[in-house]
Amino acid sequence: MCAVEVKYSSINRVVLQSQNMTSMQFLMSKGIPTSGNVNSSAPFGFGASSDVKSDYGSKPNVNALMKPTLHNSVPESMVNSTASVPLFVRPFSNGFEKGYSEGDILFVERNEKSRDTIHNCVANLPVINYFLRTTKKGGDDKDELKYQTVQDVLDNWNYFGILNTDMDSGSKWQRLLNINVRGRSRVARLWKPPKEQGHLHKGTCVYLGLFKVENEKGAVRTKNPNGQLEMAKGSYFQFKATLECCTKDNGLGNVFTEAKYLIPIGIVSQLTLKSPSNQAILDGHKITESCKSLERIELLMRI
């Protein structure tokens, strides 16, 4: 009986091994799962020789560039994709655009004249706040601010995205910016919950709110995006970073329910441990260099 049992066990083992091999061969023939390795067979790039001649005769042509031989062998769809678009930025007379850096939240002016040109009037958060509190109507009402209502702001400016890289850093007069409009993006840490709410956490939805600033003192000292001192008079609109948990003023003037208009920027994906001070956040809303000095966090945009 023992010998028979041993023989029967051996047969079972052979059958199971055969079934496992058949299952693996079936899965591999379907492409699922795979090792996930990038193809290891040469060539590793475009179909061109590695030795480019002096007359550039061996450089890859358009057809080779459109059909790269390096590819991904995994069958599932790619994750964490980010959509970025290029945008030409026209220069300002005071050079505001030269200070734009990775992580800046950008707005584009809705100007009919810009439809006939490739250049756009692009403002980061400090610059658009500067325009909202300083731009005059002109004409007979030259002393009144242009942006008197929320609709005035929405009729003239659109939120566009978050700056990723500068694609034309060698130019003195214009900037060609690569802007993230969907997916993962790094942004300045402008958001801070009230003290009783603790720290900013992953999964939190962050907003920009349009607030009306009531200047009861008549005129107050402030700074322009280049850091120069100026005077702000009367009441005006400002964009401020806000959160749903900001139920009362904690020194930043960003109470969520008091916002006249809200723009969802994204969902927090990764963040740093160090929380910025209130003064650093206030300066980051007005001065481009201060905004640049804030630590960057990762957001998932338009998901």
C-alpha positions as CSV (number, residue, x, y, z in Angstrom):
1,M,0.0,0.0,0.0
2,C,2.8,2.3,0.8
3,A,4.4,1.8,-2.6
4,V,1.1,2.4,-4.3
5,E,0.6,5.6,-2.4
6,V,4.0,6.9,-3.2
7,K,3.5,6.2,-6.9
8,Y,0.1,7.9,-6.8
9,S,1.6,11.0,-5.1
10,S,4.3,11.2,-7.8
11,I,1.7,11.1,-10.5
12,N,-0.3,13.8,-8.8
13,R,2.9,16.0,-8.6
14,V,3.6,15.5,-12.3
15,V,0.0,16.4,-13.3
16,L,0.0,19.5,-11.1
17,Q,3.4,20.7,-12.5
18,S,2.0,20.1,-16.0
19,Q,-1.1,22.1,-15.3
20,N,0.9,25.0,-13.8
21,M,3.2,25.1,-16.8
22,T,0.2,25.1,-19.1
23,S,-1.4,28.0,-17.1
24,M,1.8,30.1,-17.2
25,Q,2.2,29.5,-20.9
26,F,-1.4,30.5,-21.5
27,L,-1.0,33.7,-19.5
28,M,2.4,34.6,-21.2
29,S,0.9,34.0,-24.6
30,K,-1.9,36.5,-23.7
31,G,0.7,39.1,-22.5
32,I,-0.7,39.1,-18.9
33,P,1.1,39.2,-16.7
34,T,4.6,40.2,-18.0
35,S,7.8,41.1,-16.4
36,G,7.3,44.8,-17.2
37,N,10.8,45.1,-18.5
38,V,11.6,47.5,-21.4
39,N,12.7,45.7,-24.5
40,S,16.3,44.6,-24.2
41,S,17.0,44.0,-27.9
42,A,19.1,46.6,-29.8
43,P,18.7,49.2,-31.0
44,F,17.5,51.2,-28.0
45,G,16.4,54.3,-29.8
46,F,15.6,55.5,-33.2
47,G,16.6,53.7,-36.4
48,A,19.8,55.8,-37.0
49,S,23.5,55.1,-36.8
50,S,25.2,56.2,-33.6
51,D,27.9,58.0,-35.6
52,V,26.5,61.3,-37.0
53,K,28.5,62.4,-40.0
54,S,29.7,66.0,-40.5
55,D,27.1,66.6,-43.1
56,Y,24.3,65.3,-40.8
57,G,23.5,62.6,-43.4
58,S,22.9,59.9,-40.7
59,K,20.6,61.9,-38.5
60,P,17.1,60.4,-37.9
61,N,14.4,61.5,-40.3
62,V,10.8,62.4,-39.5
63,N,9.6,58.8,-40.1
64,A,12.2,57.4,-37.7
65,L,11.3,60.0,-35.0
66,M,7.6,59.0,-35.3
67,K,8.3,55.3,-34.9
68,P,10.7,54.8,-32.0
69,T,11.9,51.3,-31.4
70,L,12.0,51.7,-27.6
71,H,8.7,50.7,-26.2
72,N,6.9,49.6,-23.0
73,S,5.9,46.0,-22.9
74,V,3.3,46.2,-20.1
75,P,-0.3,45.6,-21.3
76,E,-2.1,47.8,-18.8
77,S,-2.7,51.5,-19.3
78,M,-0.2,54.0,-18.2
79,V,-0.9,55.8,-14.8
80,N,-0.1,59.2,-13.4
81,S,-0.3,60.8,-16.8
82,T,0.1,64.6,-17.0
83,A,-1.2,66.8,-19.7
84,S,1.0,69.9,-20.4
85,V,0.6,72.6,-23.0
86,P,3.0,75.3,-24.2
87,L,2.1,79.0,-23.9
88,F,3.8,82.1,-25.2
89,V,4.0,84.9,-22.7
90,R,4.3,88.5,-23.7
91,P,6.6,90.6,-21.7
92,F,5.4,93.3,-19.2
93,S,7.1,96.7,-19.2
94,N,8.1,96.1,-15.5
95,G,9.3,92.6,-16.2
96,F,6.8,90.7,-14.0
97,E,6.9,87.6,-16.2
98,K,10.7,87.1,-15.7
99,G,10.1,85.9,-12.1
100,Y,7.7,83.1,-12.9
101,S,8.9,79.7,-11.7
102,E,7.8,76.1,-11.3
103,G,4.8,75.8,-9.1
104,D,3.2,79.1,-10.0
105,I,-0.6,79.2,-10.5
106,L,-1.2,81.0,-13.8
107,F,-4.1,83.0,-15.2
108,V,-4.6,84.1,-18.8
109,E,-6.3,87.4,-19.8
110,R,-9.3,87.1,-22.0
111,N,-8.4,89.7,-24.4
112,E,-9.9,89.9,-27.9
113,K,-6.7,91.4,-29.3
114,S,-4.7,88.3,-28.2
115,R,-6.7,86.2,-30.7
116,D,-4.6,87.7,-33.6
117,T,-1.2,86.9,-32.0
118,I,0.5,83.9,-30.4
119,H,1.5,85.9,-27.3
120,N,-0.7,86.0,-24.2
121,C,-1.0,88.1,-21.2
122,V,-0.2,85.6,-18.4
123,A,-0.2,86.4,-14.7
124,N,0.8,84.3,-11.7
125,L,-1.0,84.7,-8.3
126,P,1.0,87.8,-7.1
127,V,0.6,89.5,-10.6
128,I,-3.1,89.0,-11.0
129,N,-3.7,90.2,-7.4
130,Y,-1.6,93.3,-8.3
131,F,-3.8,93.9,-11.4
132,L,-7.0,93.5,-9.5
133,R,-6.1,96.2,-7.0
134,T,-4.4,98.7,-9.3
135,T,-6.0,98.5,-12.8
136,K,-8.1,101.6,-13.5
137,K,-11.1,101.8,-15.9
138,G,-9.8,104.7,-17.8
139,G,-11.7,107.4,-19.7
140,D,-14.1,109.5,-17.6
141,D,-13.9,107.0,-14.7
142,K,-10.1,106.9,-14.7
143,D,-9.9,106.9,-10.9
144,E,-12.2,103.9,-10.4
145,L,-10.9,100.4,-10.4
146,K,-11.7,98.3,-13.4
147,Y,-12.7,95.2,-11.4
148,Q,-15.7,96.2,-9.4
149,T,-17.6,93.0,-9.4
150,V,-16.9,89.2,-9.6
151,Q,-18.2,89.2,-13.1
152,D,-15.7,91.8,-14.1
153,V,-12.9,89.5,-13.0
154,L,-14.4,86.4,-14.7
155,D,-15.0,88.3,-17.9
156,N,-11.3,89.3,-18.2
157,W,-9.3,86.4,-16.6
158,N,-9.3,82.6,-16.9
159,Y,-7.5,80.2,-14.6
160,F,-5.2,78.1,-16.8
161,G,-2.9,75.8,-14.9
162,I,0.3,75.4,-13.0
163,L,3.7,76.2,-14.4
164,N,6.0,73.3,-15.0
165,T,9.1,74.4,-16.9
166,D,10.4,77.2,-19.1
167,M,10.9,75.9,-22.7
168,D,12.8,78.9,-24.0
169,S,15.1,80.1,-21.2
170,G,17.5,81.7,-23.7
171,S,15.1,84.4,-24.9
172,K,15.4,87.9,-23.5
173,W,12.0,89.2,-24.6
174,Q,9.5,86.4,-24.4
175,R,8.9,83.2,-22.4
176,L,7.6,79.9,-23.7
177,L,6.1,78.2,-20.7
178,N,5.2,74.5,-20.4
179,I,2.0,74.5,-18.2
180,N,0.4,71.5,-16.5
181,V,-3.4,71.5,-17.0
182,R,-4.2,68.0,-15.8
183,G,-2.6,65.3,-13.7
184,R,0.3,65.5,-11.2
185,S,1.9,68.9,-10.6
186,R,4.1,70.6,-8.1
187,V,2.7,73.9,-6.6
188,A,3.7,76.4,-4.0
189,R,2.4,75.5,-0.5
190,L,0.0,78.5,-0.1
191,W,-2.6,76.5,1.9
192,K,-2.7,76.3,5.7
193,P,-5.6,75.0,7.8
194,P,-6.6,76.7,11.1
195,K,-4.5,75.7,14.1
196,E,-7.3,73.7,15.6
197,Q,-7.6,71.7,12.4
198,G,-3.9,70.5,12.5
199,H,-1.8,70.2,9.4
200,L,-2.6,69.9,5.7
201,H,-3.3,66.2,4.8
202,K,-3.3,64.0,1.7
203,G,-6.6,63.9,-0.1
204,T,-7.5,67.5,0.8
205,C,-9.1,69.5,-2.0
206,V,-7.4,72.9,-2.2
207,Y,-9.1,76.0,-3.6
208,L,-8.4,79.6,-4.8
209,G,-11.1,81.9,-3.6
210,L,-11.9,85.4,-4.9
211,F,-12.4,87.7,-1.9
212,K,-13.4,91.3,-1.5
213,V,-10.9,93.2,0.6
214,E,-12.5,96.1,2.5
215,N,-9.9,98.7,3.2
216,E,-11.3,100.6,6.1
217,K,-8.1,102.7,6.7
218,G,-8.4,104.4,3.3
219,A,-4.8,103.6,2.2
220,V,-2.4,100.8,3.4
221,R,1.2,100.0,2.5
222,T,1.6,96.9,0.4
223,K,4.1,95.5,-2.1
224,N,4.0,94.8,-5.9
225,P,5.1,91.5,-7.4
226,N,8.7,92.8,-7.7
227,G,8.8,93.5,-3.9
228,Q,8.6,97.3,-4.2
229,L,6.5,99.2,-1.6
230,E,3.2,100.7,-2.9
231,M,0.0,102.1,-1.4
232,A,-3.4,100.3,-1.8
233,K,-6.5,102.4,-1.6
234,G,-10.2,101.6,-1.2
235,S,-11.7,98.1,-1.5
236,Y,-10.6,95.6,-4.2
237,F,-10.8,91.9,-5.1
238,Q,-8.0,89.4,-4.4
239,F,-7.4,85.7,-5.0
240,K,-6.5,83.8,-1.9
241,A,-5.7,80.1,-1.1
242,T,-8.5,78.6,1.0
243,L,-9.8,75.3,2.3
244,E,-13.2,74.0,3.3
245,C,-12.0,73.7,6.9
246,C,-11.2,77.5,7.0
247,T,-14.4,78.4,8.9
248,K,-13.0,81.5,10.7
249,D,-10.3,84.0,10.0
250,N,-6.9,82.8,11.3
251,G,-4.9,85.8,10.1
252,L,-5.0,85.0,6.4
253,G,-8.4,86.5,5.5
254,N,-9.5,83.3,3.7
255,V,-12.7,82.2,5.3
256,F,-14.1,79.6,2.9
257,T,-17.8,80.8,3.1
258,E,-16.8,84.4,2.5
259,A,-15.3,83.7,-0.9
260,K,-17.3,85.3,-3.8
261,Y,-16.0,82.7,-6.2
262,L,-14.1,79.4,-5.8
263,I,-11.7,77.6,-8.1
264,P,-10.8,74.0,-7.2
265,I,-7.0,73.7,-7.9
266,G,-6.5,70.0,-7.1
267,I,-6.2,67.2,-4.5
268,V,-3.2,67.0,-2.3
269,S,-1.1,64.0,-3.2
270,Q,2.3,64.6,-1.5
271,L,3.4,67.3,0.9
272,T,6.2,68.4,3.1
273,L,6.2,68.2,6.9
274,K,7.1,71.8,7.5
275,S,4.1,74.2,7.5
276,P,4.8,77.8,6.3
277,S,4.2,80.7,8.5
278,N,1.2,83.1,8.0
279,Q,3.5,85.9,7.0
280,A,5.2,83.7,4.3
281,I,1.8,82.8,2.9
282,L,0.6,86.4,2.9
283,D,3.8,87.5,1.1
284,G,3.5,84.6,-1.4
285,H,0.1,86.1,-2.5
286,K,1.7,89.5,-3.3
287,I,5.4,89.0,-4.1
288,T,6.7,86.6,-6.8
289,E,10.0,86.0,-5.1
290,S,8.3,85.1,-1.8
291,C,6.0,82.7,-3.6
292,K,9.0,81.1,-5.2
293,S,10.6,80.6,-1.8
294,L,7.6,78.5,-0.5
295,E,8.1,74.8,-0.4
296,R,6.4,72.8,-3.1
297,I,3.6,70.1,-2.7
298,E,2.2,67.7,-5.2
299,L,-1.4,68.1,-6.5
300,L,-3.6,65.9,-8.7
301,M,-5.3,68.4,-11.0
302,R,-8.8,68.2,-12.6
303,I,-9.5,64.6,-11.6
